[in-house]
Amino acid sequence: MSKPHTHDDVARCQELLGQLNEYVDGELAAELCRDLEEHMAGCADCRVVFDTLAKTITLYHQLDATPIALPADVEERLLRRLSLGAP
Protein backbone atom coordinates (compact mmCIF):
# COMPACT_ATOMS: atom_id res chain seq x y z
CA MET A 1 0.00 0.00 0.00
CA SER A 2 1.39 3.39 -0.97
CA LYS A 3 1.69 6.23 1.49
CA PRO A 4 -0.33 9.39 0.80
CA HIS A 5 1.32 12.65 -0.15
CA THR A 6 2.80 14.55 2.76
CA HIS A 7 1.38 17.76 1.30
CA ASP A 8 -1.82 18.83 -0.43
CA ASP A 9 -0.37 20.46 -3.56
CA VAL A 10 -0.67 17.67 -6.10
CA ALA A 11 -0.89 20.26 -8.88
CA ARG A 12 2.61 21.41 -7.90
CA CYS A 13 3.84 17.82 -8.22
CA GLN A 14 2.35 17.58 -11.70
CA GLU A 15 3.93 20.88 -12.71
CA LEU A 16 7.37 19.90 -11.48
CA LEU A 17 7.23 16.36 -12.82
CA GLY A 18 6.48 17.86 -16.22
CA GLN A 19 9.99 19.33 -16.08
CA LEU A 20 11.80 16.09 -15.26
CA ASN A 21 13.02 15.39 -18.78
CA GLU A 22 14.62 18.80 -19.06
CA TYR A 23 16.09 18.37 -15.56
CA VAL A 24 17.61 14.98 -16.37
CA ASP A 25 18.94 16.27 -19.70
CA GLY A 26 20.57 19.26 -17.98
CA GLU A 27 18.39 21.70 -19.91
CA LEU A 28 16.40 23.16 -17.00
CA ALA A 29 17.28 26.62 -15.69
CA ALA A 30 19.27 26.61 -12.44
CA GLU A 31 16.46 28.25 -10.43
CA LEU A 32 13.95 25.66 -11.64
CA CYS A 33 16.44 22.89 -10.80
CA ARG A 34 16.63 24.18 -7.24
CA ASP A 35 12.82 24.33 -7.00
CA LEU A 36 12.53 20.77 -8.27
CA GLU A 37 15.26 19.47 -5.97
CA GLU A 38 13.74 21.20 -2.93
CA HIS A 39 10.33 19.75 -3.76
CA MET A 40 11.69 16.22 -4.24
CA ALA A 41 13.53 16.47 -0.92
CA GLY A 42 10.16 16.80 0.79
CA CYS A 43 7.94 14.73 -1.50
CA ALA A 44 8.57 11.00 -1.49
CA ASP A 45 6.15 10.40 -4.37
CA CYS A 46 7.97 12.76 -6.72
CA ARG A 47 11.30 11.35 -5.61
CA VAL A 48 10.14 7.84 -6.57
CA VAL A 49 9.12 9.09 -10.02
CA PHE A 50 12.49 10.80 -10.48
CA ASP A 51 14.47 7.80 -9.22
CA THR A 52 12.53 5.49 -11.55
CA LEU A 53 13.16 7.75 -14.54
CA ALA A 54 16.85 8.07 -13.71
CA LYS A 55 17.22 4.29 -13.32
CA THR A 56 15.38 3.68 -16.61
CA ILE A 57 17.72 6.06 -18.42
CA THR A 58 20.76 4.42 -16.85
CA LEU A 59 19.58 0.96 -17.87
CA TYR A 60 18.85 2.17 -21.39
CA HIS A 61 22.37 3.56 -21.74
CA GLN A 62 23.80 0.25 -20.58
CA LEU A 63 22.02 -1.72 -23.29
CA ASP A 64 24.16 -3.37 -25.87
CA ALA A 65 23.28 -2.39 -29.44
CA THR A 66 23.60 -6.02 -30.53
CA PRO A 67 20.20 -7.40 -31.53
CA ILE A 68 18.94 -10.24 -29.38
CA ALA A 69 17.94 -13.39 -31.21
CA LEU A 70 14.41 -14.43 -30.29
CA PRO A 71 12.68 -17.70 -31.07
CA ALA A 72 11.13 -17.61 -34.55
CA ASP A 73 7.54 -17.76 -33.34
CA VAL A 74 7.75 -14.90 -30.80
CA GLU A 75 6.45 -12.21 -33.17
CA GLU A 76 3.54 -14.38 -34.28
CA ARG A 77 2.58 -15.25 -30.67
CA LEU A 78 2.89 -11.63 -29.57
CA LEU A 79 0.71 -10.38 -32.40
CA ARG A 80 -1.86 -13.09 -31.67
CA ARG A 81 -1.96 -12.10 -27.97
CA LEU A 82 -2.33 -8.42 -28.81
CA SER A 83 -5.28 -9.05 -31.11
CA LEU A 84 -8.58 -8.59 -29.32
CA GLY A 85 -10.41 -11.81 -28.62
CA ALA A 86 -7.59 -14.02 -29.87
CA PRO A 87 -6.76 -17.11 -27.80
Phi, psi and omega in degrees: 000133181276152179277145178289163175305149177269003177218171185255007185259069181294328177299323178295320177301312181299319179298311182290321180294335175293346180258003185299319181299315179297322179297311182296323181281356180075023183253005182267138180303147184306317181297319178291326175300314179299316178301314181296315180296318178296318180296312182296331179296333181249002183232101183299324181297314179293325179296320178297317178298314179298312181300321179294316178298314180299318180294319178299316179296317178300313179298320179300316181292338180274351181295142175277141181284353180290125179298145179265130179283125178251156175304147187302329185268004184297313181299315180299314180294320179297313180297323178295318180293325181285338179289135180295134176077000180281144179288000000 
